[in-house]
């Protein structure tokens, strides 16, 4: 949803960079090592914030951040992987 909302936003300053880093974060190499994803998500958040991304993009970013926090908590608790 985040990637689609950025692609469909009509563009904002840094949208192309945000898409690049989202693609990087969803690559097989990163998905196999989920601990690499939070720094990329933070980078995307910073790009979107500085570029004044539309509200829908920021809302989708927040949803993804919350899910990533839950996943990281579950990994640390030994519930995943």
C-alpha positions as CSV (number, residue, x, y, z in Angstrom):
1,X,0.0,0.0,0.0
2,X,2.8,2.4,0.8
3,X,4.6,2.0,-2.5
4,X,1.3,2.3,-4.4
5,X,0.3,5.5,-2.5
6,X,3.7,7.1,-3.3
7,X,3.5,6.0,-7.0
8,X,0.0,7.3,-7.3
9,X,0.6,10.5,-5.3
10,X,1.4,12.6,-8.4
11,X,4.9,13.1,-7.0
12,X,6.5,15.0,-4.2
13,X,10.1,16.0,-3.5
14,X,12.0,12.8,-3.1
15,X,9.2,10.4,-4.2
16,X,11.6,8.7,-6.6
17,X,14.1,8.1,-3.8
18,X,11.4,6.8,-1.5
19,X,10.3,4.3,-4.2
20,X,13.9,3.2,-4.7
21,X,14.4,2.5,-1.0
22,X,11.0,0.7,-0.7
23,X,12.1,-1.5,-3.6
24,X,15.4,-2.2,-1.7
25,X,13.5,-2.9,1.5
26,X,11.3,-5.5,-0.2
27,X,14.2,-7.2,-2.1
28,X,14.7,-10.9,-1.3
29,X,18.0,-10.1,0.5
30,X,16.4,-7.8,3.0
31,X,13.2,-9.8,3.4
32,X,15.4,-12.8,4.4
33,X,17.0,-10.6,7.1
34,X,14.2,-8.5,8.5
35,X,16.5,-6.7,10.9
36,X,17.8,-4.8,7.9
37,X,14.3,-3.4,7.1
38,X,13.8,-0.8,10.0
39,X,16.7,1.4,8.9
40,X,15.4,1.5,5.4
41,X,11.9,2.3,6.7
42,X,13.3,5.1,8.7
43,X,15.1,6.5,5.6
44,X,11.8,6.3,3.7
45,X,10.0,8.1,6.5
46,X,12.6,10.9,6.5
47,X,12.4,11.3,2.8
48,X,8.6,11.5,2.9
49,X,8.6,13.9,5.8
50,X,11.1,16.2,4.3
51,X,9.4,16.0,0.9
52,X,6.0,16.9,2.4
53,X,4.4,13.7,1.2
54,X,0.6,13.6,1.0
55,X,-1.4,12.5,4.1
56,X,-2.3,9.1,2.6
57,X,1.4,8.3,2.1
58,X,2.2,9.2,5.7
59,X,-0.7,7.2,7.0
60,X,0.4,4.1,5.1
61,X,3.9,4.7,6.4
62,X,2.6,4.8,10.0
63,X,0.7,1.5,9.4
64,X,3.8,-0.2,8.1
65,X,5.9,1.2,10.9
66,X,3.5,-0.2,13.5
67,X,3.5,-3.6,11.8
68,X,7.3,-3.6,11.6
69,X,7.5,-2.8,15.3
70,X,5.2,-5.8,16.1
71,X,7.3,-8.1,13.9
72,X,10.5,-7.0,15.5
73,X,9.0,-7.6,19.0
74,X,7.9,-11.1,17.9
75,X,11.3,-11.9,16.5
76,X,13.0,-10.8,19.7
77,X,10.5,-12.9,21.7
78,X,11.3,-15.9,19.6
79,X,7.8,-16.1,18.1
80,X,9.1,-15.8,14.5
81,X,12.1,-17.2,12.6
